[in-house]
Amino acid sequence: MRETDPGTERKCLEILRILRDSRDPMGAKHLSERMAEQGFVLSDRAVQYYLHHLDELGFTRKIGNRGRVLTNLGISESESALVGDRIGFVISKLERLAFRSTLNPVTCTGDVAYNLSFVKNEELDAVRSAFDEVVSADIGFFGTYAETENDPRIPKGHTGFITVCSITMDGIFQHNGIPVRMAYGGCLNHIHHKPEGFHQLIGYKGTTLDPLQLFLSAEMASIGRLIQSGDGVALANIRNIPSTAVIKAEEIMCELRKNDFHLPVAVGSGILNVPIDPYQSSIVIYSGMNLIGRAYECGIRMKTEIGAGTIPISRIISG
Amino acid sequence: MDPPLKFIHNQIVEYSMQVTYNPLENEGTVVYNLFLTPETEREYAIQTIRRVAAAGITVGDMVRFIEPGETVEGYTVPNGMIGICTLCSITLDGILLRRGIVTNPIGGGVIEVESNLPRRFTHMILYESTTFDPLQVMASQDLTSVNQVMRQGDGFILGNVRECHMEAENILAEVLDECADSHFSGILEVGMPNASILGVPVSPQYLGVVALGGTNPFAAMKEEGHPVTTLAIKGLMDSSLMEPISHF
């Protein structure tokens, strides 16, 4: 887009985002309702106008009278436009899933947020063994994962892997009255199987790219070496909560541990080289991305959508 | 208690205070990036840096090669590898600081180029939010197409952005003129006061300055499948130890 009016570009980008998240074509009426939910109040007619404009630019395409879909150009535009607005979007997108995570830490029932990865069927066994390695070394977020074939997002000849996304815990915290903020993704170094300190951190508020995926593709993690020798670098997330909420958070995490969640790595202020935020305590937790990271180290390239949705945890436990 | 990690904006400020480089004289201390590549890649590296410098997608044309086993600033280049030092764009913040212009380093990211003109940033990591140079990791993410930009003028390159107060506009223009004729030539775009620059917002009464990343030649090498390791913002060096790439 090359709009002179930033307001117009913002609206166009929001239309592209809504279409990207929709599995079916969408018409102007439905779109204007969705736009209103996002805080952009537009008449159906105005939406029509923007859609014509987006068609001309090649970002959207009409499917008969069923509505518009995004073209490949439109998908890439939605990932490129308005960089200033997109800084911090990585985490706002995940926070939406925190609201929808309804897991009860005591009964271990309810919905969890998940990441969806998919891989060619011939690489299935290699992925399973990479994932199992990480799970049995207790450096994932949750003690198991599930496979799926019947998700429309998975291409033919591929199998999907569902791993629990650690934003689930933010959901549990906030539903229990603990104000939690995802602060950093980082590379956590270990010596003799003990976390020794973060090598690198990226703050979620200051990036348009997912920190953990960046670390993986820059080969800054060494999950395999950590599992084999006890010395190595794993991926972890850092959240901040008010120091006065630590006791309550510990109670919740204690329940979660009984249900096969591996957490926390550490809790406190000024721990593991994390910058101090006055009156706040950091909770360090291994990321579910360590499973995907180990597979990446084994040379398996799979696509992963972080925070793909929410799903009942029973579906993951049953494999 | 463990010492907290240092975020890049602190590192940039610390380095820029030590820069004494004068672009007119081509003298003084600069900030450099260090790259490692196998010895067998030497000729290819020279050719690539030359091409990228000729296309104007580097911070400057000054380089220094470090032979295997040699030491630079306490870092020993491993056997079988050569080290390549190039100018780091933080040198610009140092040059400006010596003229009394304090800059706020904002961040590094990916710039979309269309018909040989910078169009917008498409990705950005803020310096206050990261403990390592964003351009170091972005060079390894399949996000760049430096080679394509050189061939057809369209694609994605690496760059960074800082802001300074609009009061500095006149001195800034002077310094940029001096740089234009020097071996330090990495300035890509200067914004208007109070206006976002290539899509990145600036503070009230500030204007943005975008510089090219010193990592672009190495992103180009990675794109073509050649092995190269980046140690961005490695340290300070006297510019007399570096030579224009055309001398190699």
Interface residues (C-beta under 8 A of the other chain):
Chain A: E79 S80 A81 L82 V83 G84 R86 I87 G197 F198 Q200 L201 I202 G203 Y204 K205 G206 T207 T208 L209 L214 F215 S217 A218 E219 M220 G270 I271 L272 N273 V274 P275 I276
Chain B: M1 D2 P3 P4 L5 F7 G107 G109 E112 R120 F121 T122 H123 M124 I125 L126 E128 S129 T130 T131 F132 Q136 V137 M138 S140 Q141 D142 S196 L198 G199 V200 P201
